Amino acid sequence: REIVAGLGRVAEEFRSGAFAFQASDEDIHTAVERRLGELIGPVAGKLHTGRSRNDQVATDVRLYLLEQAAALGEALREAQEAIVSAAEARLDVLMPGYTHLQPAQPVRFSHWLLSFFWMLQRDRERLQDLARRAALCPLGAGALAGNAYGVDREALAEALGFRGPTENSMDSVSDRDAVLDILSWGAILGLHLSRLAEDLIIWSSAEFGFVRLDERYTTGSSIMPQKRNPDSLELVRGKTGRLVGNLTRLLVTAKGLPSTYDKDLQEDKEPLFDTLDTVADLLPIVAGVIRTLTARPEPMRAALDDAMLATDLADYLVKRGVPFREAHGLVGRAVRAAEEAGVGLRALPLERYRQISPTFGDDLYGTLDLEASVEARDVTGGPARSAVEAQLQRAKDALSG
């Protein structure tokens, strides 16, 4: 009872900023024990019974990680909610879809937005998975061989909110998988956020003009008054290198350590804290960018052209019995003919199509329609309006789950 009361007073000193470290304090553990002795006397020497700094640090790291994971999960959810709202508000905006950054096929802007929802959904699920693995309590493992006092590790785990104790005392004090898990999670999340930032940086440029970023997420140039630089998104993209570096740093540190605890593991804290702080900064920025983003349908529509309907023309031939690989070649010849004539596929005369293949009929022009192209892809995960509406509902279900 004296120890518990004394620790309460020590905790209050930390909260108020009154706690004073001394040069003789070896670390946080000895500092607390020293101050406890000043407050309650020799009984403070019993504090460390059945414990080691090794199992205490491993436990503290997991407690901190679990607390932060819960907060980051909510931040992820808020970013996903921003994506769903933006996609729902722009359901009928068409834009070019790209592969290799080359115009490919027409899609919905909302469909593009939702592609990032599912990336973040996987990130949220990964966060939940790693939190479940981290929710085992190392306390009671001692320095490496457990303790001789009959400490009830199950009771300790329950009191601290864990789902149970760790299974092996030697593994318990050296295991940093939970830290590696969250550093890996942060690197993958950063990759997803960086890809989103890259798209928006390109599409907000004058050459594309597909979107306009809100002024609060852009900055001007020091010498060019007209500039609206997407600095917030460039920083999101840039911070990904930091997140990947944090993971690499600890992997290299941990790769050759002998059993069990080694002081090298002290190097887990800086990358852990930095990754958690960095992600906590990035997620609200991304959510804010999406919430305030202005989509510009006219430039998107202007960037759509007949060449993006080449696949639809191949599909037309397939539906007339032509094997797809042959249809692909025939349409390739039609595309070349249109390029040589300086016209789009819709303006290429029927006679020219029939010279390429008699399978082409005068109904081919009905397939060369941007709206029809998008609506033809009415499959799960496709860009047709009904498919995107169904996808939106699944996204909302995922958020409520």
C-alpha positions in Angstrom: 0.0 0.0 0.0 2.9 2.4 0.8 4.5 1.6 -2.6 1.2 2.2 -4.5 0.6 5.4 -2.7 4.2 6.6 -3.3 4.1 5.7 -7.0 0.9 7.8 -7.2 2.8 10.8 -5.9 5.7 10.1 -8.3 3.2 9.9 -11.2 1.7 13.2 -10.2 5.2 14.8 -10.2 5.7 13.6 -13.8 2.3 15.0 -14.8 3.0 18.4 -13.2 6.5 18.6 -14.5 7.9 18.7 -11.0 9.9 15.5 -11.2 13.6 16.3 -11.0 16.1 13.8 -12.6 19.6 13.6 -11.1 22.9 12.8 -12.6 23.1 9.6 -10.6 19.9 8.2 -12.2 20.9 5.4 -14.5 17.6 5.4 -16.3 13.9 6.0 -15.8 13.6 2.9 -13.6 16.3 3.9 -11.2 15.0 7.5 -11.2 11.5 6.4 -10.1 12.9 4.0 -7.5 15.2 6.6 -6.1 12.4 9.2 -5.8 10.1 6.6 -4.3 12.7 5.9 -1.6 12.8 9.7 -0.9 9.0 9.7 -0.4 8.3 6.5 1.5 11.7 5.2 2.8 13.4 1.8 2.7 10.2 -0.1 1.7 10.8 1.4 -1.8 13.5 -1.2 -2.2 10.8 -3.9 -2.5 9.5 -2.3 -5.7 11.8 -4.3 -8.0 11.0 -7.7 -6.5 10.4 -10.3 -9.2 11.0 -7.8 -12.0 13.8 -6.8 -14.4 14.2 -3.7 -16.5 14.1 -6.1 -19.4 10.5 -7.3 -18.9 9.4 -3.9 -17.7 10.6 -2.1 -20.9 9.1 -4.8 -23.1 5.8 -4.4 -21.3 5.9 -0.6 -21.4 6.6 -0.6 -25.1 3.6 -2.8 -25.8 1.3 -0.7 -23.6 2.4 2.4 -25.4 2.0 0.8 -28.8 -1.5 -0.4 -28.0 -2.6 3.0 -26.8 -1.2 4.7 -30.0 -2.6 2.0 -32.3 -6.1 2.8 -31.0 -5.7 6.5 -31.8 -4.2 5.9 -35.2 -7.0 3.5 -36.1 -9.4 6.4 -35.5 -7.3 8.7 -37.6 -7.3 6.2 -40.4 -11.1 5.8 -40.2 -11.5 9.6 -40.5 -9.3 9.7 -43.6 -11.5 6.9 -45.1 -14.6 8.7 -44.2 -13.3 11.8 -46.1 -12.7 9.6 -49.1 -16.2 8.1 -49.0 -17.8 11.5 -48.7 -15.8 13.0 -51.6 -16.5 9.9 -53.8 -20.2 10.1 -53.1 -20.4 13.8 -53.9 -18.7 13.3 -57.3 -20.3 10.0 -58.4 -20.9 11.0 -62.0 -17.6 12.7 -62.8 -15.7 10.8 -65.6 -11.9 11.0 -66.0 -9.1 9.1 -67.8 -7.8 6.1 -66.0 -4.0 5.5 -66.5 -1.5 2.7 -66.6 2.2 3.5 -66.9 0.9 7.2 -66.6 -0.5 6.8 -70.1 -4.2 7.3 -70.9 -5.9 3.8 -70.7 -9.7 3.7 -70.2 -12.4 6.0 -69.0 -13.4 5.6 -65.3 -15.2 7.5 -62.6 -13.4 10.0 -60.4 -15.2 8.4 -57.5 -13.8 5.0 -58.5 -10.3 6.4 -58.4 -10.9 7.9 -55.0 -12.3 4.6 -53.6 -9.2 2.7 -54.7 -7.4 4.5 -51.9 -10.2 3.7 -49.4 -9.4 0.0 -49.8 -5.7 0.6 -49.4 -6.4 2.4 -46.1 -8.9 -0.4 -45.2 -6.1 -2.9 -45.5 -3.9 -0.6 -43.4 -6.6 -0.4 -40.7 -7.0 -4.2 -40.7 -3.2 -4.7 -40.5 -3.2 -2.3 -37.5 -5.9 -4.3 -35.8 -4.0 -7.5 -36.5 -0.7 -6.3 -35.1 -2.5 -4.9 -32.0 -3.9 -8.3 -31.3 -0.4 -9.9 -31.5 1.1 -7.1 -29.3 -1.6 -7.6 -26.6 0.4 -10.2 -24.7 2.2 -9.3 -21.5 5.9 -9.9 -20.9 5.9 -8.8 -17.3 7.0 -11.5 -15.0 9.6 -12.9 -17.4 12.3 -11.2 -15.4 15.7 -10.7 -17.0 15.3 -13.8 -19.1 14.4 -16.8 -16.9 11.2 -15.8 -15.2 11.1 -15.2 -11.4 11.3 -17.3 -8.3 8.4 -15.6 -6.4 5.4 -17.3 -8.0 4.2 -14.1 -9.6 0.8 -14.6 -11.1 1.5 -13.5 -14.7 -2.1 -14.2 -15.8 -3.4 -11.7 -13.2 -0.7 -9.2 -14.2 -1.8 -9.4 -17.8 -5.4 -9.0 -17.0 -4.8 -6.1 -14.7 -2.9 -4.3 -17.4 -5.5 -4.9 -20.1 -3.6 -7.6 -22.0 -5.3 -10.7 -23.4 -2.8 -13.0 -21.7 0.9 -13.4 -20.8 3.7 -14.2 -23.3 4.7 -17.9 -23.5 8.4 -17.9 -23.1 10.5 -15.8 -20.8 13.6 -15.7 -23.0 11.6 -14.7 -26.1 9.6 -12.2 -24.0 12.5 -9.9 -23.1 14.0 -9.8 -26.6 10.9 -9.9 -28.8 10.5 -6.6 -30.7 8.2 -8.1 -33.4 5.4 -5.7 -32.2 7.7 -2.7 -32.9 8.8 -4.2 -36.3 5.1 -4.8 -37.1 4.1 -1.2 -36.5 7.2 0.1 -38.3 6.3 -2.1 -41.3 2.7 -1.0 -41.0 3.8 2.7 -41.0 6.0 2.1 -44.1 3.1 0.5 -46.0 0.7 3.1 -45.0 3.2 5.8 -46.0 3.5 4.1 -49.4 -0.2 4.3 -49.9 -0.4 8.0 -48.8 2.5 8.8 -51.0 0.8 7.3 -54.1 -2.3 9.3 -53.3 -0.2 12.4 -52.9 1.6 11.7 -56.2 -1.6 11.5 -58.2 -3.0 14.7 -56.7 0.3 16.5 -57.3 0.2 15.6 -61.0 -3.5 16.2 -61.4 -3.3 19.6 -59.7 -0.7 20.8 -62.2 -1.6 23.2 -64.9 -1.0 20.6 -67.6 -3.7 18.4 -66.1 -5.9 20.7 -64.0 -8.1 17.8 -62.9 -8.3 19.0 -59.3 -7.7 22.2 -57.3 -6.2 22.0 -53.8 -7.6 24.3 -51.1 -5.3 27.2 -50.3 -4.7 26.0 -46.8 -2.9 23.0 -48.2 -0.7 24.9 -50.7 2.0 27.5 -50.4 3.2 30.3 -52.6 6.7 30.8 -54.1 9.1 33.2 -52.5 9.7 34.9 -55.8 6.7 33.8 -58.1 3.4 35.3 -56.9 1.3 33.1 -59.1 2.4 29.8 -57.7 0.2 27.4 -55.7 2.7 24.7 -54.7 1.2 21.4 -53.3 3.7 21.5 -50.5 1.5 19.5 -48.0 1.3 16.6 -50.4 5.0 16.8 -51.3 5.7 16.5 -47.5 3.3 13.5 -47.3 5.2 11.9 -50.1 8.6 12.9 -48.7 7.8 11.5 -45.2 7.4 8.1 -46.7 11.2 7.8 -47.0 11.4 8.5 -43.3 8.9 5.8 -42.5 10.7 3.2 -44.7 14.0 4.2 -43.2 12.7 3.6 -39.6 11.7 0.1 -40.5 15.0 -0.6 -42.2 16.9 0.8 -39.3 15.4 -1.6 -36.7 15.6 -4.6 -39.0 19.3 -4.1 -39.4 19.7 -3.6 -35.6 17.8 -6.7 -34.7 19.0 -9.1 -37.4 22.1 -10.5 -35.7 21.3 -10.3 -32.0 22.0 -13.3 -29.8 19.5 -14.5 -27.2 18.1 -12.8 -25.2 18.1 -9.1 -24.2 20.9 -7.0 -25.6 21.4 -3.3 -25.2 21.1 -2.8 -29.0 17.4 -3.1 -28.5 17.4 0.3 -26.9 17.5 1.5 -30.5 13.9 0.5 -31.0 12.5 3.6 -29.3 13.5 6.4 -31.7 12.1 4.8 -34.9 9.0 3.7 -33.0 8.2 7.2 -31.6 9.1 8.8 -34.9 6.9 6.6 -37.0 3.9 7.0 -34.7 4.4 10.7 -34.5 4.9 11.0 -38.3 1.8 9.0 -39.2 -0.3 10.9 -36.6 0.7 14.1 -38.4 0.1 12.8 -41.9 -3.3 11.3 -41.6 -5.2 14.5 -40.7 -3.4 16.3 -43.5 -4.5 13.8 -46.1 -8.1 13.8 -44.7 -8.2 17.6 -44.9 -6.9 17.6 -48.5 -9.6 15.2 -49.6 -12.4 17.0 -47.7 -11.5 20.4 -49.3 -10.5 19.1 -52.7 -12.2 20.7 -55.8 -12.7 18.3 -58.6 -12.8 19.9 -62.1 -15.0 17.8 -64.4 -14.4 19.9 -67.6 -10.6 19.3 -67.8 -11.1 15.6 -67.0 -13.7 15.3 -69.7 -11.5 17.1 -72.2 -8.7 14.7 -71.5 -10.9 11.7 -72.6 -10.5 10.7 -76.2 -11.4 8.0 -78.7 -8.2 6.1 -78.2 -9.4 5.1 -74.7 -12.3 3.2 -76.4 -10.0 0.8 -78.2 -10.7 -1.9 -75.7 -14.4 -1.4 -76.1 -14.0 -1.9 -79.8 -12.1 -5.1 -79.2 -14.9 -6.2 -76.8 -17.3 -5.5 -79.6 -15.5 -7.9 -81.9 -15.3 -10.6 -79.1 -19.0 -10.4 -78.7 -19.2 -11.2 -82.5 -17.2 -14.3 -82.0 -13.7 -13.1 -82.7 -11.1 -14.5 -80.3 -9.8 -11.7 -78.1 -6.2 -11.9 -79.2 -7.3 -11.6 -82.8 -9.6 -8.8 -81.9 -6.8 -7.0 -80.1 -4.7 -7.1 -83.3 -7.5 -5.9 -85.6 -8.3 -2.9 -83.3 -4.6 -2.1 -83.2 -4.7 -1.7 -87.0 -7.8 0.5 -86.7 -6.0 2.7 -84.2 -3.1 3.0 -86.5 -5.4 3.8 -89.4 -7.1 6.6 -87.4 -3.7 8.0 -86.4 -2.5 8.1 -90.0 -5.8 9.8 -91.1 -5.5 12.3 -88.2 -8.9 11.4 -86.8 -10.4 9.6 -83.8 -11.9 6.2 -83.9 -15.4 7.6 -84.1 -14.5 9.5 -87.2 -12.8 6.7 -89.1 -15.1 5.6 -91.9 -16.9 2.3 -91.9 -15.3 1.4 -95.2 -11.9 1.6 -93.6 -13.0 -0.5 -90.7 -14.4 -3.2 -93.1 -11.1 -3.2 -95.0 -9.5 -4.3 -91.7 -12.2 -6.9 -91.0 -15.6 -7.6 -92.4 -16.7 -8.4 -88.9 -17.0 -4.7 -88.2 -20.6 -3.6 -88.8 -22.3 -0.2 -88.9 -23.3 -0.7 -85.2 -19.7 -0.4 -84.1 -20.1 3.3 -83.5 -22.5 2.7 -80.7 -19.7 1.1 -78.7 -17.5 4.2 -79.2 -19.1 6.2 -76.3 -17.4 7.2 -73.1 -20.4 6.8 -70.9 -21.3 3.5 -72.4 -17.7 2.3 -71.9 -17.8 3.0 -68.2 -21.3 1.6 -67.8 -20.4 -1.6 -69.6 -18.1 -2.5 -66.8 -20.9 -3.2 -64.4 -19.1 -5.9 -62.3 -18.1 -6.0 -58.7 -15.3 -3.5 -58.3 -15.9 -1.9 -61.7 -16.5 1.8 -62.5 -20.1 1.6 -63.7 -22.4 3.8 -61.6 -24.3 0.9 -60.0 -21.0 -0.9 -59.3 -19.5 2.2 -57.6 -22.7 2.7 -55.6 -22.4 -0.9 -54.4 -18.7 -0.3 -53.6 -19.7 2.8 -51.6 -22.1 0.8 -49.5 -19.4 -1.9 -48.8 -17.1 0.9 -47.8 -19.6 2.3 -45.4 -20.2 -1.2 -44.0 -16.4 -1.6 -43.5 -16.3 1.7 -41.6 -19.2 0.7 -39.3 -17.7 -2.8 -38.6 
